[in-house]
Every structure is written in C-alpha cells, then in structure tokens.
Amino acid sequence: MIVLHQFPRVFGVLNPSPFCMKVGVYLRMAGLPHELRDADPRKAPRGKLPWIEDGGKVVADSGSILEYLRATYGDPLDGGLDAEARARGHAIRRLFEESLYWAMLYGRFIDPAGWAVTGPAFFGSFPWPLNAVVPTLARKHMAKELWFQGTGRHPPDRIYASGTADLAALAVLLGDRPYCLGDAATSVDATGYAFLANILVPPVETPLKRAAQGMANLVAYHDRMAAAWGTP
C-alpha cells in the first residue's frame, strides 16, 4: 500500500498544497491503491510535503514521486504520448509550478484579504500559545521566500497581473480540449487540476481568483476534473 503523507485538508474540501494534491490526484487517476495521512513537514525527509512510503521505499518531492510511480508501476497516463505532447505537458507543468504558484502564494499569505482567511484556516486549530506565534512566523517565512524568488519585490498589481497572464496563457493552451493535452487525461492534468482547485475553491477573494473565475474554459476544466477524480 502506498502511503501519501500530506498536509491536512483545510476549507473543508481540499488539500491546501497543490503539490500534495497533485500526487493524490495522480494516484487516483492511475488507479494505484493508496492511503492518505496527515503529516508534519518538520518530520518529512526533506523538510517539506508531500512524501510517500511504498514498502520500504521513501520518496520525497512531488516530481520525484511521480517519476518513481511511473518507473515502478508503469505509465498508464503518459505512456502513449509523443515527443511533442510530452514537451507541451512539460511547459504547462512549469507554468503552473514555477510561475503561477508564486502569485497564488502571495494572495494567500501576504495580501491582507487573503491572509485574513488563510491564517485562521491554516493555524486556527493550534493550541495557545502556538496559535499566537506560528502564524506570524509562517507569514514571515513565506514573505522571505517570495522576496528571494523575486515575486515579492513587486507591487501587488504587478504580481496579480503576472498571475493573470499565466492564467490567460493556460486558457489559450487548453482551448476547447477536455484535458490539457487532448481528449485523454494525462499526468499534467493532475498538476493543472490541483493548482486551479487551490485558486478557485478556497474562500480567498483575490484578483487572481476573480481572473480565474472569468475564464470559462478553466472553470469547466476544473469542474470536469473534480467530477471525475474528487479532491484528495
């Protein structure tokens, strides 16, 4: 049995980490039996989530996990893709994980409107005095990550404009396809669904969410994936 160690669900419906959710969705899409366990990132092999246990094997990092699963259990989702489709999927995955992610993170942790929801949702169940200390430390940590990555050095309107441009590009790339690469779902859809769910579903009202809500094909894509594979 594969055990996926991930953050606890928040907002009642989904995993707040698109990287954890990506692995959970992939496991369901690939039909691999698994168990979900809430975990503490401080106890993770690389100090962050997700990570999996599979027998005696421990694998951390969502990308490394998917590589391991494909190598160990076969590649039912991507095995039939040609080189061009694989390249397209790679580019779309990077757009989600290396660009759009930072605008989403800013909206959750730095934007006051987002933090007013994120802080209580993520840390409200902590006992005193942790609930008075940990949220501030976590927010400072995220601000530092955003600063060193570069996104945090820009004003809010520029950050959201960048995220909106990413969403607009994704909407064009998706077009009227049911899935990112065509008529059949592939591993890149596990990533796309996880990120769009983490923008559209939480009650974090930011310009990024409003932009996503205004792109009908992205909303329909999210709804299609949710109906097929749920919200791990």
C-alpha positions in Angstrom: 0.0 0.0 0.0 1.4 3.4 -1.0 1.1 5.9 1.8 0.9 9.6 0.8 2.0 12.0 3.6 0.4 15.4 3.1 -1.0 18.5 4.8 -4.4 18.2 6.5 -7.3 19.4 4.4 -8.4 23.0 5.0 -11.5 24.9 3.9 -13.3 21.6 4.5 -12.7 20.3 1.0 -9.2 20.1 -0.4 -5.5 19.8 0.3 -4.1 23.3 0.6 -0.8 22.3 -1.1 -1.2 21.9 -4.9 1.9 19.7 -4.8 0.3 17.3 -2.3 -3.0 17.4 -4.2 -1.2 16.7 -7.4 0.2 13.4 -6.1 -3.1 12.4 -4.6 -4.9 13.1 -7.9 -2.3 11.2 -9.9 -2.7 8.1 -7.6 -6.4 8.1 -8.2 -6.1 8.7 -12.0 -3.5 5.9 -12.3 -5.7 3.5 -10.2 -3.0 2.9 -7.6 -4.2 1.8 -4.2 -3.0 4.2 -1.5 -3.7 5.7 1.9 -3.6 9.4 2.8 -2.0 10.5 6.1 -1.8 14.0 7.6 1.8 14.8 8.3 4.1 17.3 9.9 6.5 18.8 7.3 9.2 19.1 10.0 9.3 15.3 10.1 9.4 14.9 6.3 12.6 13.6 4.6 13.4 17.0 3.0 11.5 19.1 5.5 8.5 19.6 3.2 5.5 17.8 2.0 4.5 15.6 0.2 6.4 12.4 0.5 5.4 8.7 0.1 6.2 5.4 1.6 5.9 2.4 -0.6 7.0 -0.7 1.3 10.5 0.1 2.5 10.9 2.9 -0.1 10.7 6.6 0.9 10.4 9.2 -1.9 10.0 13.0 -1.4 9.1 15.8 -3.8 6.0 15.6 -6.0 8.0 15.4 -9.2 10.3 12.7 -7.9 7.3 10.8 -6.6 5.6 10.7 -10.0 8.8 9.6 -11.6 9.1 6.8 -9.1 5.5 5.7 -9.5 5.8 5.6 -13.3 9.1 3.6 -13.1 7.6 1.2 -10.6 4.0 0.7 -11.7 4.1 1.6 -15.3 2.8 4.8 -17.1 -0.9 4.4 -17.9 -1.4 8.1 -18.3 1.5 9.3 -20.4 2.8 6.1 -22.0 1.2 6.9 -25.4 2.3 10.5 -25.7 4.7 11.5 -28.5 7.6 13.9 -28.0 5.7 17.0 -28.9 2.9 16.2 -26.4 5.4 15.5 -23.7 7.1 18.8 -24.4 3.8 20.6 -24.2 3.0 19.0 -21.0 6.3 19.9 -19.5 5.9 23.5 -20.4 2.3 23.6 -19.0 3.5 22.0 -15.8 6.3 24.5 -15.4 3.9 27.4 -15.9 1.8 26.2 -13.0 4.6 25.2 -10.7 7.2 27.8 -11.3 5.3 30.9 -12.1 1.5 30.8 -11.2 2.4 29.3 -7.9 4.1 32.4 -6.6 1.1 34.7 -7.4 -1.1 32.2 -5.6 1.2 32.1 -2.6 1.2 35.9 -2.4 -2.5 36.0 -2.5 -2.8 33.6 0.4 -0.1 34.8 2.8 0.8 38.4 2.0 -2.3 40.1 0.6 -4.3 41.2 3.7 -7.6 40.0 2.3 -6.1 36.5 1.6 -4.3 36.3 4.9 -7.5 37.1 6.8 -8.8 33.8 5.6 -5.6 31.7 5.3 -4.3 32.5 8.8 -7.3 31.1 10.7 -7.9 28.3 8.3 -4.3 27.0 8.5 -3.4 27.8 12.1 -6.7 28.4 13.9 -6.7 24.9 15.4 -3.3 25.3 17.0 -3.3 25.5 20.9 -2.3 28.6 22.7 0.4 30.0 22.6 1.3 28.3 19.2 -1.7 30.0 17.6 -0.3 33.4 18.6 3.2 32.7 17.4 3.2 30.2 14.5 1.0 32.3 12.0 3.3 35.3 12.3 6.4 33.1 11.8 4.8 31.3 8.8 3.8 34.5 7.1 7.3 36.0 7.6 8.8 32.8 6.1 6.5 33.0 3.1 7.4 36.7 2.6 11.1 35.8 2.7 10.6 33.0 0.1 8.7 35.4 -2.2 11.3 38.1 -1.8 14.2 35.8 -2.7 12.3 34.2 -5.6 11.6 37.7 -6.9 7.9 37.9 -6.9 7.7 39.6 -3.5 9.8 42.5 -4.8 7.0 43.7 -7.0 3.9 45.7 -6.0 0.6 43.8 -5.7 -0.9 44.9 -9.0 2.2 43.7 -10.9 2.1 40.3 -9.0 -1.5 39.8 -9.9 -1.0 40.9 -13.5 1.7 38.3 -13.8 -0.6 35.6 -12.4 -3.5 36.7 -14.6 -1.2 36.5 -17.7 -0.3 32.9 -16.7 -4.0 32.0 -16.4 -4.8 33.6 -19.8 -1.9 31.7 -21.4 -3.2 28.5 -19.9 -6.7 29.2 -21.1 -5.4 29.6 -24.6 -3.4 26.4 -24.4 -6.3 24.5 -23.1 -8.7 25.9 -25.7 -11.7 23.7 -26.2 -9.9 20.5 -25.3 -11.4 18.5 -22.4 -7.9 18.0 -21.0 -4.5 19.8 -21.2 -3.1 17.6 -24.0 -6.3 16.5 -25.7 -9.1 14.0 -25.3 -7.5 11.9 -22.7 -6.3 12.9 -19.2 -2.6 12.7 -18.5 -0.3 13.4 -15.6 -0.1 17.1 -16.4 -3.9 17.3 -15.6 -3.1 16.2 -12.0 -1.0 19.3 -11.8 -3.4 21.6 -13.6 -6.4 20.5 -11.5 -4.5 20.8 -8.2 -3.5 24.3 -8.9 -6.8 25.5 -10.3 -8.6 23.9 -7.4 -6.4 25.8 -5.0 -7.2 29.1 -6.7 -10.9 28.6 -7.3 -12.2 26.7 -4.3 -10.8 28.4 -1.2 -12.7 31.4 0.1 -9.7 33.6 -0.6 -11.0 36.5 -2.7 -8.1 38.0 -4.6 -7.7 39.4 -8.2 -6.1 36.1 -9.1 -9.2 34.1 -8.2 -11.5 36.6 -9.9 -9.4 36.3 -13.1 -9.7 32.5 -13.0 -13.4 32.7 -12.4 -13.7 34.8 -15.6 -12.1 32.2 -17.8 -14.9 29.8 -18.6 -12.8 27.0 -20.1 -10.6 26.9 -17.0 -13.6 26.7 -14.7 -15.2 24.0 -16.8 -11.9 22.1 -16.8 -11.7 22.3 -13.0 -15.3 21.1 -12.6 -14.7 18.2 -15.1 -11.6 17.0 -13.1 -13.4 17.4 -9.8 -16.3 15.3 -11.0 -14.0 12.6 -12.3 -11.4 12.4 -9.5 -12.6 14.2 -6.4 -10.4 16.4 -4.2 -7.7 14.4 -2.5 
